[in-house]
Amino acid sequence: MLSDQTGACILGCAGLTLTIDEKSLFTQSQPLGFILFGRNIATAPQVQALCAELRASVGWHAPILIDQEGGRVQRLLPPLGRVFLPPLEHCRRAGQQAAQAMYLRFRIIAAELQALGLDVNCAPVADIAQPETHPFLRNRCYGDTLDRVVPLARAAANGLLAGGVLPVLKHMPGHGRAQVDSHLDLPNVAASAATLQAQDFAAFAGLKDVPMAMTAHVVYDAFDLQPATISAPMLKIMRQEIGFSGLIMTDDISMQALPADVATRAALAIVAGCDVVLHCNGQIDEMRAVVAASGPLTAAARRRAELALAQRHPGDMVDISALEAQILRLTTGRAHD
């Protein structure tokens, strides 16, 4: 139920239930959606109740995001979510059957999310693994070549969409060459424009119809001195050269790769061309600042959000145990526990 008052932000919360202050902020500011982390997750009934509480605060079935890649980045742990190998290892073990394995992996994840009331997953990762890729990201990638990554990321996105969960492609226009962790520092990529366009950017161009994407907090020296999230030239590349037409959200605006305070970061991201600011840490004062700085969705952002959200659906019933058995048959080792 988007309106011209819907906020251009996605917010977190501090705990297992909403505080009075959080409810008040969400009702007044009407953020586009919400995101959950480990601090928000205890049991299935609790997560379902929190999702209902979040949606009640804004008065409609707002999207609720989570990072459930499987492997190191996995907010839902057993019994709420199955444990998978890191994607890079999983894809290597599956070999030529990796696309089918990734589809099944994310079809299972979609069913797990749907059961809890979650309907957006911050995956797939379309970054191309390089020898120098920082360890925080490397084994979250699906492969080390363009030809390998695009079909595997496509399969992952399709698995989520088949289960009614919206994928969020990340980290546009490519985080694989970064040698530092953008949660802590600002990465600079010195690769040439030609190299980036032929490899990193091309991966996202091959997935430009995915409904949502997340920016990279990375400086690409060949194009601009500002991180992509707050760089108008980089957002122009994402829209025009890569051709991405869906909703673009920032990576977490509270990560330390970005300069200044969160309000300034949020404002710069919107001015640069991001549709939505993602703020994850649940700190109420920071959320208030982000709400004020990001303002309401633009008319164009609202249209993109509506097109994306229209792709949500309950998902067909699946036999998860049968899907698990198929994954095991496709790999040379045990793919999950």
N, C-alpha and C positions, 0 to 999 in steps of 0.2 A: 504494500500500500504506500508507494512512494509519492511524495508531494514536493512542492517547492520549498518545504521546510525540512526535508530529510537531510540530516547532517552528512557532510563529506568525510566521515570518519568511521572506523571500526575500532571498538574499544574492548578492553579486558575487564576483569573484575578481580577483587582481592582474594576471595575465599570460596567456600563451598556453597554459600548462600549470599544473597545480595544484602548489603547494608542499607539503612534508610537513606544515607547520602547518595549511594549509587543509584538506587531506584529513582530518587528525585532528579539526579543529573540526567539519567537516561530518558526519563519521561519529558523533561524540559528540552533536551538537546536533540532527541530523535536520531541517534546515530544510524547509519545504514545497517550495521550489524555488529556482531560480537565475536570474540575469539577466546577459547578456553586453553588453559595450560595445566600442568600437573597439579598445581596448587588448587585447582578447581575440581579435582576428580577424586572421588572416593569409591562410591558404589554406583551400580546402574540406576537404582531409584533416585539417588542423590543427583546424578548428572541429568537425568530426565526432568527432575523437579527444577534444577537450576536453568535448564533450557526454557522450560515453561515460564519461569519467573522472569528471565531476560526478555522473552517475547511479550509477556504481559506488560512490562515496563514501557514498551513502545507501542503496544496496541495492535500488533500485526505479526505475521509469521516471518520475522526478520531472519536473515541468514546467520548461522552460527558456525564459525570456522574452527579448525584445529589443525595442528601439524602432525599428521600421521603418515609418515613416509614408510615406516617399517625400518628396522635397524636402529641406529643411534638416535634418530629423531622420531620419537614415538611417545605420545602423551598417554595413550591408552595402553596399559599393560595387562597381562592376564589377571583376572579372567575376562576383562572387558575387551581386550584386543590381543590377537595372536602375535607372537614374536616372530619376526622374519629376519633373515640375514640382511646385512647392509646391501643396498641395491647393486653396487658394483660387483660384489662377490656373487650375489644371486644371479645376475645376468651372465657372468662368466661361467658359472656352473651349468646354467641352462644352455649355453652355447647357441646353436642355431634355433633353438626353441625358446629363446629368451623373450621374444615378443609375446608369445602365448603365456609364458610364466608371469610376465608383468601384468598382462590383462587379468589373469586369475588372481594374482596377489591383490590388485586394487579392486577387483570385484568383491573379494572377501572383505577388504577394508571398508568398502562402501556399505556393505550389509551391516558391519559392526557399528559404523557411524549412524546409520539410519535407525538402528535399534535404540540408540540413546538420544535421538533428537537432533543430531548434528548433520548438516547438509552441505558443507563446503570443506574441502580438504586442500591444504597448502602443499600441493604436489600436482604434477610431476616436476622433477628437476631436469631442466634441459641444458644445464651447464656441461661443457665437455671437459672431462678430466684430463689434466696435463701432468707431466712429471713434477711440476712445481706447485700444483694445486695444494692449498693449505689443508692440513689434516681435518679441520673442522668440516670441510666440504667434500673431500676427495672421494671417500667411499659411499657418499650419498649420490654421486653421479651414476649414470647408467652405462657409460662407455667412454672411450678415449678418442673416438672419431665421429665426425659429423654423420656419416652414413650409419653408424651404430646407434647414436643417441636419438635421432629423430624418430625412427620407427618404434623404439622402446618407450620413449616418452608418449608417443601417440597411443600405444597400447595401454599404458597406464591411465592416460586421460579417458580413453574409451571404457576401461573397466569401471572407473568412477562414474562416468555419465550413465552407463548401463544400470548402475545401482541408484541413480537419481541424485548423486552427489556432484556438486560442481567442482571441477579441478581449478587450481590456481597455478599457472605455469610460473616457474621461477628459475633463475633470478635474471630477468631481462635487463640488458641485452647479452649477458654472459658473465658469470663469476669465476669460470674455471681457471683463468690465468692469474687470479689474485693469490698473492703469497702471504697475506696476513688475514687474520680473522676479523671480519667487519663488525662483529659484536664489540670488538675492543679497539680497533684502529682502522684508519682509512686506507684501503688498498689502492695502489696505483698500478695500472696496467700500461706497459710501454710498447706493446705490440703495435705494428703499423696498421693504418686504416685498412689496407688491402687484406691483411691477414685476418683482422677482426671481421670484416665484411664477408670474407669467403668461408669462415669457420664459425666463430661464436655467434655472430648476428644471424648467419644463415640457419642455424639450428632453430632459432625462434621464428624465423620466416617460414620454416617448414611446419610450424605449429601455430600459425597466426590466427587460426579460427577457434582456438580454445577460448572459452568465454571470459576468463579472468587471467590476469598475470600480475606478478610482483616484480618491482624494480630491484636492481642491485645497487648497494651503497658502494660503488666502485668508481674511481676516476679513470677515464680512458684518455690518456695523454694526447692521442692523435686527434681528438675531437673537442675536448673542453678541459678546463682546470677544476671544474666542480664535479662532485659525485653525480652519477646518472640520476638519482632520485630527485635532485634539486637542480638539474641542468635542462634548460629549455632546448638546447641543441640535441641532447641525447633523447629527450622525449619526442622531438621531431623525428629523429631516426627511428624510434620505436613505431611511431605512427605511419611514417611515409616510406622509409626504406624497408624496414621489417614488415610493415603492412599490418600491424596488429590493430584490430578494430574493436576488441573487447574492452572490458573494464580494466584499468590499470590502477593498482594500489601500490603504495610504498611498502618496502620491507619495514620492519618495526622501526618507528621513528625515534624510539628511545635508545637504539644502538649507538655505540660511541664513535662509529665511523663518521657521523655527521657533525658539522660545526654548530656552535651556539646552543641555545636552549630549545626545548621541544616545541614551544610555540613558534619560534623563528623557523625551525626546520619544517614544521607543518605548513606554515604560510609559504615558504619558498617552494615546497613540493607542489602545492596547488598552483602557484604562479607558473611554475615550470611546465605544468601540463598533466600532472597526476590527477586522476579522478577522485581518489580516496586516500586518506591518511590512515595507516594502521598503527595503533598504539597498543602495546601488549602488556606492560608491567602492572597494570591495575592500580597505580598510584593515583588517588582521587584528585590531588592538586594538579598533577600533570595532565590528567584527562580533561579537567576543566579548561586548562590552557590550550590543549589541542582542539577541543570543541570550538572555542572562540576563534582560534587562528584559522581553522580549516573552513569554517562557515558551512553553508548548505551546498548540496550537490548543484553543479551547473546543469543547465538543461541537457547538454550533450552527455554529461556523466550520468544523469538520471536515465536517459534513453538506453545507454549502454548497460546500466545496472538492471533495468527492466528486462532487456533481452537476455541477459545472463540468468537472472532469477527465474525466467519462464522455463528454463531447462531443468529445473528441479522437478522431481516426481518421486513417488513412494518407492520405486524400484520393484522389479519382479521378485517373487519368492525364489530363493536358490537353496540348494543343499550344500552348505558350506563344507561339510565333511567330504563330499564328493569333489568339490573344487580343490580342497587340500590334497586329496589323493592324486588328482591330476598334476598338481604342482610337483609333488614328490616324484612322479613318473618322469617329469621333464628335467629333473636335475640329477646330477651325479652324486650329490650328497643330500643330507637332510636340510631342507630349506626352511623349516620352521619347527617350533616346539609346541 
